[in-house]
Amino acid sequence: MESKATDFNLPHRVDNGLAVWEEFKELTAKYNCISLGEGAPATMPPQFLVDDLMDAIKEGPANNQYTRSFGNPTLASKVAEVYGKKLCRTIDPLNEVNIGVGAFYVISDLLMTFVDPAAKEEVLVFEPSYPCYYDHIQYAGGVVKGAPLDLKDGKWVFNPDTFRKALNSKTKVFIFNNAQNPTGKIFTKDELLQIGEILKEFPNVIVISDEVYDFLTFDGQPFIPFASLGDNFNRTVTVYSGGKLFNATGWKCGWAIGPQQLVKPAGVLTYTSIYCTTTPIQVAMARSLDRIYKNDYKDGKNYVDTVCKEFQDVRDLFASELQKIDLPVKTISCESGYFMMLDVSACTDLIPERFKASHDFEEGSEPAAVSKNRFFMEDGRVPLDLAFCRWIAVTRGVVMMPCSLFYHKTSAIREDKYARLAICKGWDTSMKAVQRLLRTI
Ligand SMILES: Cc1ncc(COP(=O)(O)O)c(C=O)c1O
């Protein structure tokens, strides 16, 4: 008898379900949308990085071969130098840095290192959250625990009580995303101190501080790394993304910095799972890290300030133009990163019934229907934000992400009133998206 793939009884380390973005990628293609969905910038990386990569490749055999598993020594040293300043300490490049295939892989690798799958250990995240954490936690055999961020007077705030209540003797890791995706929140020094104080009650909790957007702060707001305060460094691995920093997300290179007893075992897993990260990309990023704060990039400004200004301008464009839209949406304060959020809750009565009644909102059968996220709210409703995003994609040709998908599938605190917009798509694309939303083209 012929065997089928379904006969193989494969282990389910992660759900077989649809990735959050898949439906919206298909919607973008089918309805010819402008995508403000995924966090991939629409711009080129800086030319100096591209030049550094070409030079690294041409320089000779060594830059084109395997490199050290824990990270190419040139990049590890540069990371220690540049990020040591941010973390206010001397970093040992050979023992306190691990480099992997993007922050995405680095975080997965850290969770695989820290979580004991046999012990049902909990991993705490703020919700709404970057959804990939949920898959990483499941893959590592951990149990997701969510603590809500609260929206007060149009600003996202940390709630010490709900955070404290979410911690317990089973908590192994707290994934702290600052600046936060999707809210764009930067945690204030007071909030960081409160988090550090509460964690003192739980000395065995390891913090993975995902700070991939640390350089992208708006309105001159300061960014304080969690590990730079008090003795937080001793329990914290801070994660950064060269892809995000250089507008080169496809290059997939990220780094982790933390105490040797946490970083070294993670490096052993890097070695086991991928052996090493792409050599010439590491060499190029090492050289380019020296350039990002030099005031010779554009109009006498450095690269980082230029990118911040470009993203901030797009954020402000959306904030002002969306006030003119014929829909009662509200933009929410955004302090950093690749995204901003919209409150769409007042649109309920305007969304046509077919988008709210079921997941099968498409009319006609040609061309083939897109794959669907078949999530329901606890009371059985199609999430309002999902209905909103589908409606806007189909009728106005702009894709946004529904934030109800940014909660864990078992989350008791899921909200369905927010849509997330990427502000990293450059002025021209964003302007076109605005025109489509306002129906002026
Ligand atoms: C909060 C956060 N962490 C990590 C990543 C992944 O970074 P990388 O592209 O370096 O893998 C992303 C990507 O969107 C993100 O938003």
The ligand as an ORCA input file, in Angstrom:
! r2SCAN-3c Opt
* xyz 0 1
  C      10.705     42.309     18.528
  C      11.427     41.563     17.464
  N      12.431     40.729     17.816
  C      13.119     40.029     16.891
  C      12.824     40.146     15.550
  C      13.601     39.334     14.559
  O      14.771     40.003     14.172
  P      15.719     39.415     13.012
  O      15.163     39.909     11.718
  O      17.081     39.931     13.315
  O      15.664     37.931     13.098
  C      11.766     40.984     15.143
  C      11.380     41.078     13.718
  O      10.374     41.627     13.336
  C      11.058     41.721     16.125
  O      10.067     42.559     15.804
*
